[in-house]
Amino acid sequence: MNKLTIIKIGGNVIDDPKSLDQFLTDFAQRTEPAILVHGGGKIATQIGNKLGIEAKMVDGRRITDAETLDLVTMVYGGLTNKKIVAQLQSKGFNAIGLTGADGNVMLAKKRPVKKIDYGFVGDITADGVNTSLLQSMLNQGVNPVFGALTHDGEGHMLNTNADTIASVLAVAMSREFEVELVYCFEQPGVLSDFENKVVIPVLEPKNYQEYKDSGVINSGMIPKLDNAFDALNAGVKSVRIIQFSDLNQAEAGTLIRL
């Protein structure tokens, strides 16, 4: 079975031109097929402020009303996505920028209203991924770059969490490839000591629960790791959380395993 790497790049790296260029230089050196997933929330907030569109956040998640949906579609699917694709092309790496609407590649459902109405936010599953189209692109040497947007099949774009998109893509593509899922961000891995940057080399369900119970792992890292374990349980070969500058270092960061 052929190998495929799906890499999600964190927002703080995207926000820093020097870090992003370093990451994309390393990414472009890869010889095996790869899919890149990115967000761009801080850039969307900055542009929104210039346009008079206030960011509304609940528990770190953006409330996406109609005006905000237009904003994130412009930023994620346009500005950020096309800049990344152009930089990769300049480095000799053939990439194509996509949202979930392009080629009907990721179909989602609008999140139902419970305690909080998140607005135009999409929830996706592996069954909503057009794997045959992605496989065709990869077979032709064209590597997809996804902004954090899906669609509902009824003419509406949907803002969708980039970590979740990466995880769901990994699960869907694991039916055809041996998939490694990599989360790249500014820290060297999952940390047991944030101040001294002590990396947890291997994280398994048992010690993951222990770290959560003790508060060592908390807040925004928990949904990222939940996605990682869900992906492994659904057939993804391996998951690693690393610093963006260690992309091509095989033993870097934290290995997530069952």
Kinemage of the C-alpha trace (Angstrom):
@kinemage 1
@onewidth
@group {chain A} dominant
@subgroup {mainchain}
@vectorlist {calphas} color= white
{ca met a 1} P 0.000 0.000 0.000
{ca asn a 2} L 1.357 3.450 -0.965
{ca lys a 3} L 2.184 5.957 1.764
{ca leu a 4} L 0.424 9.311 2.218
{ca thr a 5} L 1.170 12.037 4.732
{ca ile a 6} L -1.546 14.470 5.817
{ca ile a 7} L -0.119 17.514 7.566
{ca lys a 8} L -1.999 20.210 9.449
{ca ile a 9} L -0.079 23.444 10.002
{ca gly a 10} L -0.907 25.603 13.015
{ca gly a 11} L -2.120 29.177 12.831
{ca asn a 12} L 0.836 30.733 14.667
{ca val a 13} L 3.174 29.386 11.982
{ca ile a 14} L 0.962 30.757 9.201
{ca asp a 15} L 0.958 34.164 10.890
{ca asp a 16} L 4.775 34.415 10.814
{ca pro a 17} L 6.156 34.748 7.250
{ca lys a 18} L 9.645 33.494 8.180
{ca ser a 19} L 8.333 30.390 9.981
{ca leu a 20} L 5.874 29.665 7.177
{ca asp a 21} L 8.591 29.921 4.534
{ca gln a 22} L 10.821 27.541 6.500
{ca phe a 23} L 7.967 25.061 6.894
{ca leu a 24} L 6.989 25.208 3.207
{ca thr a 25} L 10.639 24.774 2.156
{ca asp a 26} L 10.772 21.563 4.197
{ca phe a 27} L 7.344 20.471 2.984
{ca ala a 28} L 8.396 20.930 -0.651
{ca gln a 29} L 11.332 18.551 -0.149
{ca arg a 30} L 9.015 15.605 0.466
{ca thr a 31} L 9.036 12.997 -2.278
{ca glu a 32} L 5.950 11.011 -1.253
{ca pro a 33} L 2.359 12.232 -1.792
{ca ala a 34} L 1.102 14.712 0.803
{ca ile a 35} L -1.979 16.734 1.658
{ca leu a 36} L -1.652 20.007 3.581
{ca val a 37} L -4.446 21.474 5.746
{ca his a 38} L -4.391 25.003 7.152
{ca gly a 39} L -6.565 27.514 8.951
{ca gly a 40} L -5.902 31.229 9.210
{ca gly a 41} L -8.013 32.467 12.079
{ca lys a 42} L -5.782 35.317 13.227
{ca ile a 43} L -5.499 36.683 9.704
{ca ala a 44} L -9.292 36.504 9.380
{ca thr a 45} L -9.662 38.393 12.659
{ca gln a 46} L -7.188 41.080 11.557
{ca ile a 47} L -8.909 41.613 8.207
{ca gly a 48} L -12.298 41.488 9.896
{ca asn a 49} L -11.245 44.297 12.219
{ca lys a 50} L -10.334 46.426 9.196
{ca leu a 51} L -13.745 45.691 7.671
{ca gly a 52} L -15.647 46.284 10.907
{ca ile a 53} L -16.501 42.596 11.401
{ca glu a 54} L -16.006 41.718 15.063
{ca ala a 55} L -14.792 38.223 15.900
{ca lys a 56} L -17.208 36.389 18.180
{ca met a 57} L -15.600 33.485 20.058
{ca val a 58} L -16.969 30.906 22.515
{ca asp a 59} L -14.477 28.555 24.197
{ca gly a 60} L -11.927 29.415 21.538
{ca arg a 61} L -14.269 28.600 18.651
{ca arg a 62} L -15.450 31.194 16.177
{ca ile a 63} L -19.151 31.935 15.848
{ca thr a 64} L -19.743 32.072 12.097
{ca asp a 65} L -22.658 34.293 11.138
{ca ala a 66} L -23.316 35.137 7.473
{ca glu a 67} L -20.931 38.115 7.481
{ca thr a 68} L -18.179 36.115 9.158
{ca leu a 69} L -18.695 33.255 6.713
{ca asp a 70} L -17.971 35.621 3.829
{ca leu a 71} L -14.850 36.784 5.655
{ca val a 72} L -13.396 33.322 6.368
{ca thr a 73} L -14.244 32.146 2.855
{ca met a 74} L -12.201 35.050 1.470
{ca val a 75} L -9.295 34.473 3.863
{ca tyr a 76} L -9.118 30.673 4.181
{ca gly a 77} L -10.144 29.791 0.636
{ca gly a 78} L -8.563 32.797 -1.046
{ca leu a 79} L -5.813 34.877 0.525
{ca thr a 80} L -4.127 32.330 2.797
{ca asn a 81} L -4.669 29.303 0.591
{ca lys a 82} L -3.421 30.854 -2.628
{ca lys a 83} L -0.377 32.422 -0.975
{ca ile a 84} L 0.631 29.003 0.356
{ca val a 85} L 0.069 27.345 -3.024
{ca ala a 86} L 2.071 30.068 -4.826
{ca gln a 87} L 4.966 29.657 -2.389
{ca leu a 88} L 4.969 25.886 -2.880
{ca gln a 89} L 4.988 26.295 -6.660
{ca ser a 90} L 7.994 28.623 -6.334
{ca lys a 91} L 9.799 25.811 -4.512
{ca gly a 92} L 9.095 23.284 -7.266
{ca phe a 93} L 6.276 21.510 -5.450
{ca asn a 94} L 3.103 21.051 -7.490
{ca ala a 95} L 0.095 21.926 -5.317
{ca ile a 96} L -3.549 22.798 -5.847
{ca gly a 97} L -5.582 24.933 -3.449
{ca leu a 98} L -8.979 23.548 -2.482
{ca thr a 99} L -11.973 24.004 -0.249
{ca gly a 100} L -14.466 21.255 0.415
{ca ala a 101} L -16.747 22.620 -2.310
{ca asp a 102} L -14.176 22.162 -5.087
{ca gly a 103} L -14.896 18.896 -6.862
{ca asn a 104} L -17.416 18.143 -4.107
{ca val a 105} L -14.386 16.876 -2.208
{ca met a 106} L -15.705 17.388 1.344
{ca leu a 107} L -19.419 17.413 2.049
{ca ala a 108} L -20.493 18.481 5.525
{ca lys a 109} L -23.595 19.084 7.596
{ca lys a 110} L -24.317 22.358 9.338
{ca arg a 111} L -23.774 21.899 13.059
{ca pro a 112} L -27.127 21.625 14.867
{ca val a 113} L -27.965 24.241 17.472
{ca lys a 114} L -27.654 22.941 21.036
{ca lys a 115} L -26.568 25.184 23.891
{ca ile a 116} L -24.637 27.366 21.441
{ca asp a 117} L -25.501 28.369 17.884
{ca tyr a 118} L -22.157 28.295 16.070
{ca gly a 119} L -23.767 29.502 12.854
{ca phe a 120} L -22.415 28.332 9.511
{ca val a 121} L -20.076 25.690 10.910
{ca gly a 122} L -19.716 22.288 9.281
{ca asp a 123} L -19.376 18.841 10.826
{ca ile a 124} L -17.784 16.209 8.595
{ca thr a 125} L -17.237 12.464 8.527
{ca ala a 126} L -15.023 10.254 6.380
{ca asp a 127} L -18.057 9.253 4.286
{ca gly a 128} L -18.310 12.858 3.069
{ca val a 129} L -14.822 12.822 1.494
{ca asn a 130} L -14.442 12.295 -2.251
{ca thr a 131} L -11.456 9.969 -1.955
{ca ser a 132} L -11.435 8.961 -5.628
{ca leu a 133} L -10.865 12.573 -6.732
{ca leu a 134} L -8.093 13.075 -4.194
{ca gln a 135} L -6.453 9.800 -5.193
{ca ser a 136} L -6.585 10.851 -8.847
{ca met a 137} L -4.861 14.151 -8.053
{ca leu a 138} L -2.175 12.475 -5.992
{ca asn a 139} L -1.565 9.873 -8.701
{ca gln a 140} L -0.920 12.738 -11.120
{ca gly a 141} L 1.598 14.348 -8.786
{ca val a 142} L -0.730 17.158 -7.698
{ca asn a 143} L -0.824 17.686 -3.932
{ca pro a 144} L -3.970 19.235 -2.407
{ca val a 145} L -3.772 22.178 0.004
{ca phe a 146} L -7.008 22.603 1.970
{ca gly a 147} L -8.336 25.720 3.607
{ca ala a 148} L -10.642 25.107 6.562
{ca leu a 149} L -13.882 25.223 4.561
{ca thr a 150} L -16.432 22.617 3.520
{ca his a 151} L -19.900 22.864 1.942
{ca asp a 152} L -23.366 21.424 2.537
{ca gly a 153} L -24.297 20.468 -1.037
{ca glu a 154} L -27.078 23.058 -1.028
{ca gly a 155} L -25.027 26.056 -2.072
{ca his a 156} L -23.614 27.056 1.308
{ca met a 157} L -19.994 27.163 2.429
{ca leu a 158} L -19.277 26.067 6.008
{ca asn a 159} L -16.461 27.052 8.349
{ca thr a 160} L -14.856 23.819 9.607
{ca asn a 161} L -12.137 23.160 12.157
{ca ala a 162} L -8.815 22.494 10.400
{ca asp a 163} L -7.675 19.873 12.936
{ca thr a 164} L -10.889 17.967 12.311
{ca ile a 165} L -10.535 18.239 8.541
{ca ala a 166} L -7.025 16.766 8.752
{ca ser a 167} L -8.206 13.906 10.953
{ca val a 168} L -11.232 13.087 8.780
{ca leu a 169} L -9.152 13.227 5.586
{ca ala a 170} L -6.650 10.849 7.182
{ca val a 171} L -9.379 8.368 8.085
{ca ala a 172} L -10.981 8.544 4.647
{ca met a 173} L -7.709 8.161 2.749
{ca ser a 174} L -6.531 5.292 4.960
{ca arg a 175} L -8.813 3.063 2.898
{ca glu a 176} L -6.454 3.520 -0.053
{ca phe a 177} L -3.127 4.544 1.528
{ca glu a 178} L -0.935 3.901 4.539
{ca val a 179} L -1.587 7.278 6.170
{ca glu a 180} L 0.529 9.235 8.606
{ca leu a 181} L -1.219 12.228 10.191
{ca val a 182} L 1.075 15.026 11.385
{ca tyr a 183} L 0.077 18.099 13.381
{ca cys a 184} L 2.728 20.835 13.091
{ca phe a 185} L 2.753 23.824 15.385
{ca glu a 186} L 5.168 26.101 17.254
{ca gln a 187} L 5.868 23.787 20.220
{ca pro a 188} L 8.239 20.761 19.972
{ca gly a 189} L 5.440 18.281 20.749
{ca val a 190} L 3.010 17.494 23.547
{ca leu a 191} L 4.698 18.846 26.670
{ca ser a 192} L 4.829 17.504 30.231
{ca asp a 193} L 6.639 20.675 31.347
{ca phe a 194} L 5.706 23.734 29.322
{ca glu a 195} L 8.271 26.071 30.894
{ca asn a 196} L 11.222 23.764 30.184
{ca lys a 197} L 9.762 22.380 26.920
{ca val a 198} L 9.923 18.748 28.067
{ca val a 199} L 8.348 16.603 25.324
{ca ile a 200} L 6.259 13.511 25.989
{ca pro a 201} L 7.857 11.127 23.428
{ca val a 202} L 4.993 8.615 23.265
{ca leu a 203} L 1.366 9.141 24.227
{ca glu a 204} L -0.978 6.164 24.653
{ca pro a 205} L -4.570 6.092 25.962
{ca lys a 206} L -3.533 5.212 29.524
{ca asn a 207} L -0.952 7.937 30.078
{ca tyr a 208} L -3.074 10.401 28.073
{ca gln a 209} L -5.852 9.984 30.642
{ca glu a 210} L -3.347 10.369 33.477
{ca tyr a 211} L -1.976 13.587 31.997
{ca lys a 212} L -5.510 14.949 31.568
{ca asp a 213} L -6.486 14.024 35.128
{ca ser a 214} L -3.418 15.788 36.498
{ca gly a 215} L -3.987 18.871 34.348
{ca val a 216} L -0.698 18.523 32.478
{ca ile a 217} L -2.665 18.222 29.228
{ca asn a 218} L -5.543 20.676 29.097
{ca ser a 219} L -7.627 23.183 27.108
{ca gly a 220} L -6.940 23.358 23.368
{ca met a 221} L -4.626 20.345 23.264
{ca ile a 222} L -7.394 17.951 24.339
{ca pro a 223} L -9.581 18.151 21.190
{ca lys a 224} L -6.427 17.875 19.041
{ca leu a 225} L -5.417 14.675 20.839
{ca asp a 226} L -8.965 13.315 20.844
{ca asn a 227} L -8.913 13.719 17.053
{ca ala a 228} L -5.577 11.895 16.941
{ca phe a 229} L -6.820 8.874 18.896
{ca asp a 230} L -10.074 8.803 16.908
{ca ala a 231} L -8.027 8.690 13.700
{ca leu a 232} L -5.909 5.786 14.948
{ca asn a 233} L -8.998 3.847 15.995
{ca ala a 234} L -10.447 4.369 12.511
{ca gly a 235} L -7.477 2.980 10.596
{ca val a 236} L -4.845 5.733 10.342
{ca lys a 237} L -1.362 4.192 10.554
{ca ser a 238} L 0.321 6.749 12.818
{ca val a 239} L -0.118 10.225 14.294
{ca arg a 240} L 2.651 12.582 15.342
{ca ile a 241} L 2.582 16.061 16.894
{ca ile a 242} L 5.732 18.045 16.135
{ca gln a 243} L 7.288 21.465 15.854
{ca phe a 244} L 6.984 22.899 12.349
{ca ser a 245} L 10.781 23.082 11.984
{ca asp a 246} L 11.082 19.308 12.589
{ca leu a 247} L 8.831 18.253 9.708
{ca asn a 248} L 11.390 15.968 8.087
{ca gln a 249} L 12.827 14.585 11.352
{ca ala a 250} L 11.420 11.066 11.689
{ca glu a 251} L 11.687 10.757 15.481
{ca ala a 252} L 10.727 14.321 16.439
{ca gly a 253} L 7.860 15.390 18.653
{ca thr a 254} L 5.242 13.150 20.240
{ca leu a 255} L 4.131 9.864 18.709
{ca ile a 256} L 0.477 9.071 19.377
{ca arg a 257} L -0.314 5.348 19.411
{ca leu a 258} L -2.892 2.890 20.718
